[in-house]
Amino acid sequence: MSHLIDIRRDLHKIPEIGFKEFKTQSYLLQFISSLNQQYLQITTWKTGIVVYIKGTNPTKLIGWRTDIDGLPVQEETGLPFSSEFGGYMHACGHDCHMAIALGLVEAFSKQPPIQNVVIYFQPAEEGPGGAEPMLEWLRAEHPLLVADEIYALHIAPEYPVGTIATKPELLFANTSELFIDLKGIGGHAAYPHKTRDMTIAAANLLLQLQTVISRNVDPMDSAVITVGKMTAGTVQNVIAENARLEGTIRTLNADAMAEVKRRIEAICAGIEAAFECAVSIDYGSMYYEVNNDTDCANALLQFAEQFDGAIAYECPAAMTGEDFGYFIKDIPGAMFWTGANSSYGLHHAKMVPDESLIPLNCRFVEQFLRQR
């Protein structure tokens, strides 16, 4: 399976962001078209691909999903196969995910499984979100391609290669982007009384947002609001007319997400009144929690326990966001972390996964899906 590592390196060179994965889609289609087509049916949606594999004696349709997009990160790995696209990188391991999925298509094209299998190459996981619209399209136009049960993986840099880590029920959090724009009245720095200064308004808003979790979410629950970027003004001697906060919200249940948003909106209304300005909120991409089906998650762990080279681990839930949650909102399924043994974490410019995870997981997933 060394060719799968070569494939991963090819894909690593061409990271593309959500719904712009044109070269990625072309590469994937070229590889898939080179395989034995006897058992394959290929359908495309936007920059995504759906590969249906006809089983030998099917009673159900088993799904596997991989994400295909990269991130707007300037790569700093120094690898000889580093990104050829400046400012973009596969910093979340989707290149590895795709290589594993192509390995599955290749294996099933040579020896079809008993059950029908469908493999989704889904765009835009990192944003603006591809799972929900892809699933809507499948249900509307290709209902026979909607899986009866479905699985997926994500690399985990902190775990050694061979680790298969998951748990029944909640694995990943509900997530929402957060963009808040403030508009006041700009002016000369010497005449602040004639302005409405959005630097001050944004600073007050930033501090008040930190009270949302501590005073509105049950201490026995968990939630996070992180503002990762704040901008205001244009030059040092002009009072800022505009300011912008960019961040993320993470909660462990949908009710908490609704309450957090309600409080953010109330605080923003207070900022409008206090600083005589206009405030607008955009929640951007919102991802539903990854809530694993208990039977599916336990099946993965039990299979890992007896699989040579795997280490089964029932892990804690994480505040990570993943739009795979939309797939398993109504379809039984499960996602698992797979060890990647990297010194740097996900989304880091120096994240380098151990490529030995690719053939190991390809074998693991193939054999797991064959026995479902």
Buried (B, 14 or more C-beta within 10 A) or exposed (E): BEEBBEBBBBBBBBBBBBBBBEBBBEBBBEBBEEBEEEBBEBBEBBBBBBBBBBBEEBEEBBBBBBBBBBBEBEBBBEEEBBBEBEEBBBBBBBBBBBBBBBBBBBBBBEEBBBBBBBBBBBBBBBBBBBBBBBBEBBEEEBEEBBBBBBBBBBBBBBBEBBBBBBBBEBBBBBBBBBBBBBBBBBBEEEEEEEBBBBBBBBBBBBEBBEEBBEEBBEEEEBBBBEBEEBEBBEEEEEBBBBBBBBBBBBBBBEEBBEBBBEBBEEBBEBBBEEBEBBBEBEEBBBBBBBBBBEEBBBBBBEBBEEBEBBBBBEBEBBBBBBBBBBBBBEBBBBBBBBBBBBEBBBEBEBBBBBBBBBBBBBBBBBEBBBEB
